[in-house]
């Protein structure tokens, strides 16, 4: 449901940003839950290319809070995946253009909180 709702969003603004933030947060929780209890959650995440949807949301968002949540969501997912199958799939994710796009995206680093989340994200990706 959440991924379907995100796909319907054409731009992120002050009106819908709270929904987008909550959807990103909820998707991360579901993926982590699935990693620990039901691998079909993570399989769905991979099959529906939800990471690509995250990148699309970042591209159409002009609000810093969505960028913050997206980086936090990615860091939390990377940090908390423990299932061997999910970890193997995560390595596959790192080899595609979505992660490269997130790494090279021009975030507004004048915001110290955003810079902190970005550094954490990089730390989880590379270490």
C-alpha positions as a Markdown table, in Angstrom:
| # | Residue | x | y | z |
|---|---|---|---|---|
| 1 | Unk | 0.0 | 0.0 | 0.0 |
| 2 | Unk | 2.7 | 2.5 | 1.0 |
| 3 | Unk | 4.8 | 2.0 | -2.1 |
| 4 | Unk | 1.7 | 2.4 | -4.2 |
| 5 | Unk | 0.8 | 5.7 | -2.5 |
| 6 | Unk | 4.4 | 7.0 | -2.9 |
| 7 | Unk | 4.2 | 6.1 | -6.7 |
| 8 | Unk | 1.2 | 8.4 | -7.0 |
| 9 | Unk | 3.0 | 11.4 | -5.7 |
| 10 | Unk | 4.2 | 13.8 | -8.5 |
| 11 | Unk | 5.9 | 16.4 | -6.3 |
| 12 | Unk | 6.6 | 16.8 | -2.6 |
| 13 | Unk | 5.6 | 20.0 | -0.9 |
| 14 | Unk | 4.4 | 21.3 | 2.4 |
| 15 | Unk | 1.0 | 19.7 | 2.0 |
| 16 | Unk | 2.1 | 16.1 | 1.5 |
| 17 | Unk | 5.6 | 16.0 | 3.0 |
| 18 | Unk | 4.4 | 14.6 | 6.3 |
| 19 | Unk | 2.8 | 11.7 | 4.5 |
| 20 | Unk | 6.0 | 11.1 | 2.5 |
| 21 | Unk | 8.1 | 11.2 | 5.7 |
| 22 | Unk | 5.8 | 8.8 | 7.5 |
| 23 | Unk | 5.7 | 6.4 | 4.4 |
| 24 | Unk | 9.5 | 6.3 | 4.3 |
| 25 | Unk | 9.7 | 5.6 | 8.0 |
| 26 | Unk | 7.1 | 2.9 | 7.8 |
| 27 | Unk | 8.7 | 1.2 | 4.9 |
| 28 | Unk | 12.0 | 1.0 | 6.8 |
| 29 | Unk | 10.2 | -0.5 | 9.8 |
| 30 | Unk | 8.5 | -3.1 | 7.6 |
| 31 | Unk | 11.7 | -4.1 | 5.8 |
| 32 | Unk | 13.5 | -4.5 | 9.2 |
| 33 | Unk | 10.5 | -6.5 | 10.5 |
| 34 | Unk | 10.6 | -8.6 | 7.5 |
| 35 | Unk | 14.3 | -9.2 | 7.8 |
| 36 | Unk | 13.7 | -10.6 | 11.2 |
| 37 | Unk | 10.4 | -12.4 | 10.8 |
| 38 | Unk | 9.2 | -12.8 | 7.1 |
| 39 | Unk | 11.6 | -12.5 | 4.2 |
| 40 | Unk | 8.7 | -11.7 | 1.8 |
| 41 | Unk | 8.8 | -8.1 | 3.0 |
| 42 | Unk | 12.4 | -7.7 | 1.8 |
| 43 | Unk | 11.7 | -9.6 | -1.3 |
| 44 | Unk | 8.8 | -7.2 | -2.1 |
| 45 | Unk | 11.2 | -4.3 | -1.4 |
| 46 | Unk | 13.6 | -5.7 | -4.0 |
| 47 | Unk | 11.0 | -6.8 | -6.5 |
| 48 | Unk | 9.2 | -3.5 | -6.6 |
| 49 | Unk | 12.5 | -1.6 | -6.7 |
| 50 | Unk | 11.5 | 0.6 | -3.7 |
| 51 | Unk | 15.0 | 2.0 | -3.5 |
| 52 | Unk | 14.4 | 3.5 | -7.0 |
| 53 | Unk | 11.1 | 5.0 | -5.6 |
| 54 | Unk | 13.1 | 6.6 | -2.8 |
| 55 | Unk | 15.4 | 8.2 | -5.3 |
| 56 | Unk | 12.5 | 9.4 | -7.3 |
| 57 | Unk | 11.0 | 11.0 | -4.2 |
| 58 | Unk | 14.3 | 12.7 | -3.5 |
| 59 | Unk | 14.4 | 14.1 | -7.0 |
| 60 | Unk | 10.9 | 15.6 | -6.8 |
| 61 | Unk | 11.2 | 16.9 | -3.2 |
| 62 | Unk | 12.4 | 20.4 | -2.4 |
| 63 | Unk | 12.0 | 20.0 | 1.4 |
| 64 | Unk | 14.9 | 19.3 | 3.6 |
| 65 | Unk | 12.9 | 17.2 | 6.0 |
| 66 | Unk | 12.2 | 14.6 | 3.3 |
| 67 | Unk | 16.0 | 14.5 | 2.5 |
| 68 | Unk | 16.7 | 14.0 | 6.2 |
| 69 | Unk | 14.2 | 11.2 | 6.5 |
| 70 | Unk | 15.4 | 9.5 | 3.4 |
| 71 | Unk | 19.0 | 9.4 | 4.6 |
| 72 | Unk | 17.9 | 8.3 | 8.0 |
| 73 | Unk | 15.7 | 5.6 | 6.5 |
| 74 | Unk | 18.5 | 4.2 | 4.4 |
| 75 | Unk | 20.9 | 4.3 | 7.3 |
| 76 | Unk | 18.5 | 2.5 | 9.6 |
| 77 | Unk | 17.7 | -0.2 | 7.0 |
| 78 | Unk | 21.4 | -0.8 | 6.3 |
| 79 | Unk | 22.3 | -0.9 | 9.9 |
| 80 | Unk | 19.6 | -3.2 | 11.0 |
| 81 | Unk | 19.4 | -5.9 | 8.3 |
| 82 | Unk | 20.8 | -9.1 | 9.8 |
| 83 | Unk | 19.3 | -11.9 | 7.6 |
| 84 | Unk | 22.0 | -13.4 | 5.3 |
| 85 | Unk | 19.6 | -13.3 | 2.3 |
| 86 | Unk | 18.8 | -9.6 | 2.9 |
| 87 | Unk | 22.5 | -8.8 | 3.3 |
| 88 | Unk | 23.3 | -10.5 | 0.0 |
| 89 | Unk | 20.5 | -8.5 | -1.7 |
| 90 | Unk | 21.8 | -5.4 | 0.0 |
| 91 | Unk | 25.2 | -5.9 | -1.7 |
| 92 | Unk | 23.3 | -6.1 | -5.0 |
| 93 | Unk | 21.6 | -2.8 | -4.2 |
| 94 | Unk | 25.0 | -1.2 | -3.6 |
| 95 | Unk | 26.1 | -2.1 | -7.1 |
| 96 | Unk | 23.3 | -0.2 | -8.8 |
| 97 | Unk | 22.8 | 3.4 | -9.8 |
| 98 | Unk | 20.3 | 4.2 | -7.0 |
| 99 | Unk | 23.0 | 4.1 | -4.3 |
| 100 | Unk | 25.4 | 6.0 | -6.5 |
| 101 | Unk | 22.8 | 8.6 | -7.1 |
| 102 | Unk | 22.2 | 9.0 | -3.3 |
| 103 | Unk | 25.9 | 9.2 | -2.7 |
| 104 | Unk | 26.5 | 11.9 | -5.4 |
| 105 | Unk | 23.2 | 13.8 | -4.8 |
| 106 | Unk | 23.7 | 17.6 | -4.2 |
| 107 | Unk | 22.3 | 17.8 | -0.7 |
| 108 | Unk | 22.2 | 21.1 | 1.1 |
| 109 | Unk | 25.0 | 20.6 | 3.5 |
| 110 | Unk | 24.6 | 24.0 | 5.1 |
| 111 | Unk | 22.1 | 22.1 | 7.2 |
| 112 | Unk | 24.2 | 20.5 | 9.9 |
| 113 | Unk | 21.6 | 17.8 | 10.7 |
| 114 | Unk | 21.5 | 16.8 | 7.0 |
| 115 | Unk | 25.3 | 16.7 | 6.9 |
| 116 | Unk | 25.3 | 14.4 | 9.9 |
| 117 | Unk | 22.8 | 12.0 | 8.4 |
| 118 | Unk | 24.7 | 12.0 | 5.2 |
| 119 | Unk | 28.0 | 11.1 | 6.9 |
| 120 | Unk | 26.2 | 8.3 | 8.9 |
| 121 | Unk | 24.7 | 7.0 | 5.6 |
| 122 | Unk | 28.1 | 6.9 | 4.0 |
| 123 | Unk | 29.6 | 5.2 | 7.0 |
| 124 | Unk | 27.0 | 2.4 | 6.8 |
| 125 | Unk | 27.5 | 2.0 | 3.1 |
| 126 | Unk | 31.2 | 1.9 | 3.1 |
| 127 | Unk | 32.0 | 0.1 | 6.4 |
